[in-house]
Amino acid sequence: MGFFGSILSKLGIGDGDAPSAAPAGIQRAPNMVEAEKRAAEAPAPVPVPEAAPAAPAAPAPIAVVDVVAKLEQLAAARKQKLNWRVSIVDLLTLLDIDSSYAARKELAVELGCPAELMTESAKMNMWLHKTVLAKIAQNGGNVPQDLLD
């Protein structure tokens, strides 16, 4: 799990359970080939209707998590005042995730921060905060528009 994945996990978004893919086709086992040869030599069997191919499973809808309510609840349980709405450091701290400069830089690289922003901590932090909230929204987090602008 990447750094961003742990943020989603702390918010209860995307528990990592990916739906398993249905098999692409069915292969015949070697003993089936023998059985088919014997069946060809036997009297004509009564036709058995073939089962209709199974319809592909519909993708599960993304569960929407009220991110603000979750973060406000976490903030209320702390004595320390954290301004997670504007600070990536406070947001990570609130989620009990490493908020050190090295950790934030790792997260910025993971999310594709432009190189010119990586040289200035404040610019990187602003980009990172906005991007993290946007990515949370893309992954099923209900984030108000005013936090995404």
N, C-alpha and C positions, 0 to 999 in steps of 0.2 A: 504494500500500500504506500502510495506517495504521501508527501507532506499534506497536499490538499485533501487527499482521501481521509486523513485523520481529522481534518476540520469537519468534513461532511459526517464522519462517523460520530464525532462529539455532538453534532447537532441532531443526530438520529436520521440522517439522510443517506440513502443508498447503503444498506447494510452489507454490500459486497456479494449478495446472493444473486449471481447471474443465472438466468434461466438456461437450462441445459438445452442444447440443440437437438432436434430430432434427427435420427439417422438419415443420411442422404439416400440410401438404397439398401436393399437386403441382399446379402450374398448367400449363395447356396453352399451348404456344407458338402464336403466330398461324399459323404454317405447318402446325401440326397440325390446325387447323380445316379448312383446304383439303384436306388429306389425308383427313380424315374424310368430307368431301363427296364426293370422288372414290370412296372406298370404298363409300359408300352407293349409288352408281350402278353399281358393278361387280357381277358375279355374287356370290352369297352365299359368303363365305369360310369356310374350315374353322374351326370354333370353337377358340380357343386358351384353355386353362384359365388363369384369372387367378391370379397369385401371391398367396399369403396375405399379409396385411399383416404387416410385421415387428413382432415383439414389442418393446416398449420395453426398452432395455438396463437391466439391474439396476444400481442405484447401487453404485459401488465402495465396499467397506468402508473405514472410516477406519483407516489404519495406526496402530498404537499405538506410541508412542515412550516408552521408559523415561527419563523426565525426570530422575529422581534420578541414575541412572547417568551420563547425559550431563552433568549439572551437576557431579557429583563428579569426572568425568574432566577437565572444564575447570578446576575448582578445583585439582586435583592438579598441573596444568601451570603454575600460577601460584605465584610466591614469596609474594605478598601473601595473607594469610588473609582470606577473604571468607565471611561468615555469611549465605549466600543463603537459608537456611531461614527466617530471621526478618526479613531486611532487604531491602526493595525496592531500595534503593540498591546493595547488594552483588549482588543478583540481576542488575540491569541492568549493573553494572560487569563481572560475570563473563561476560555475553553480549556485551561490548564495545559496549554501547548507551549513549547519553548518559543519565547519571543525575542531571543537574542538577535543581534545583528546578523550573525552567521546563519541562524535559522531562517530569518526573513529573507536573506539573500538567496538561500537555497530554494525557498518557496517562490521567490521572484523568478529564478531561473526555470523552475518547474512550470510556471505559468506563462513563460515567454516574455518577460519584461524586456523592453528595448534596451540595448546596451548603453545608450546615452543617459538613461535614467539610473542605471546601476551604479554610476560613479558618485551620485549625490544621494545620501541617505534619505533626506526629506522628500525628494521627488520620487524615489523608489517607494517609500512608505505610502505616499498618497496614491500612486499608481496601484500598489499592491492592495490597499484597502478597497479601492473601487473595484478592482478586478476580482478579488475574493468574494465580495458581495454579489457581483454580477454572476460569477460562476456558481455560487450557492443558489441563486435564483434559477439558473439554467438547469440545475440538478434537482429541482423540486422544492427549493426553499421559497417561501412566500416573503419576499423582501419588498418593502414599500418603494415606490418610484423615487421618492425624495432621497433615499439612501443610494440609489443607483445613478443619480445625475452627477 
